Amino acid sequence: VVHGLAGSLFLFGLIVKVWSAMLVSVPVYYWKDIFLDRPVSTFVVAGPYKVFTNPMYGVGHLTAYAVAIYNNSLY
């Protein structure tokens, strides 16, 4: 049961993170807009961004939590 839960969380987190990164595009994902001091993309409110405030860093970290659950980490 634990391994099934960990696998499900990992898969869900990975899908949401990749989907979010594809929506915002690579230049925004690597913070190119900060270094160029100009916008390189438009604000996106689609896909996981409709449901989650920051899916790449909130839900996207489920992959790390899933690995910890899979390895029976106490932390």
C-alpha positions as CSV (number, residue, x, y, z in Angstrom):
1,V,0.0,0.0,0.0
2,V,2.8,2.4,0.9
3,H,4.7,1.7,-2.3
4,G,1.5,2.2,-4.3
5,L,0.9,5.6,-2.6
6,A,4.5,6.6,-3.2
7,G,4.3,5.7,-6.8
8,S,1.0,7.6,-7.3
9,L,2.3,10.7,-5.6
10,F,5.5,10.6,-7.6
11,L,3.7,10.2,-10.9
12,F,1.2,12.9,-10.1
13,G,3.9,15.3,-9.0
14,L,6.0,14.6,-12.1
15,I,3.0,15.1,-14.5
16,V,2.0,18.4,-12.8
17,K,5.6,19.7,-12.8
18,V,6.3,18.9,-16.4
19,W,2.9,20.2,-17.6
20,S,3.5,23.4,-15.7
21,A,7.0,23.9,-17.1
22,M,5.7,23.3,-20.6
23,L,2.9,25.9,-20.2
24,V,5.2,28.7,-18.9
25,S,7.9,27.9,-21.5
26,V,11.6,27.3,-21.0
27,P,12.8,31.0,-20.8
28,V,10.5,31.6,-17.8
29,Y,11.3,28.3,-16.2
30,Y,15.0,29.3,-16.1
31,W,14.2,32.8,-14.9
32,K,15.5,34.4,-18.1
33,D,13.1,37.3,-17.5
34,I,14.9,38.3,-14.3
35,F,18.3,38.5,-16.0
36,L,17.1,40.4,-19.1
37,D,14.9,42.8,-17.0
38,R,12.0,42.4,-19.4
39,P,9.1,40.0,-19.8
40,V,9.8,37.1,-22.1
41,S,6.4,35.5,-21.8
42,T,2.8,36.2,-20.8
43,F,1.1,35.3,-17.6
44,V,-0.5,31.9,-17.8
45,V,-3.7,30.8,-16.2
46,A,-4.3,27.4,-17.7
47,G,-3.8,23.8,-16.8
48,P,-2.6,23.2,-13.3
49,Y,-2.3,27.0,-12.8
50,K,-6.1,27.2,-12.7
51,V,-6.1,24.9,-9.6
52,F,-2.8,25.5,-7.8
53,T,-1.1,28.8,-7.0
54,N,2.4,27.5,-7.8
55,P,2.3,24.0,-9.1
56,M,6.0,23.6,-10.0
57,Y,7.1,24.2,-6.5
58,G,4.1,23.1,-4.4
59,V,2.8,20.0,-6.1
60,G,6.0,19.4,-8.1
61,H,7.8,18.6,-4.8
62,L,5.5,15.6,-4.3
63,T,8.1,13.6,-6.2
64,A,10.7,14.1,-3.4
65,Y,8.1,13.3,-0.7
66,A,7.2,10.2,-2.6
67,V,10.8,9.0,-2.7
68,A,11.0,9.6,1.1
69,I,7.7,7.6,1.6
70,Y,9.0,4.8,-0.6
71,N,12.2,4.5,1.4
72,N,10.3,4.6,4.8
73,S,12.0,7.8,5.8
74,L,11.2,9.0,9.3
75,Y,11.6,12.6,8.4
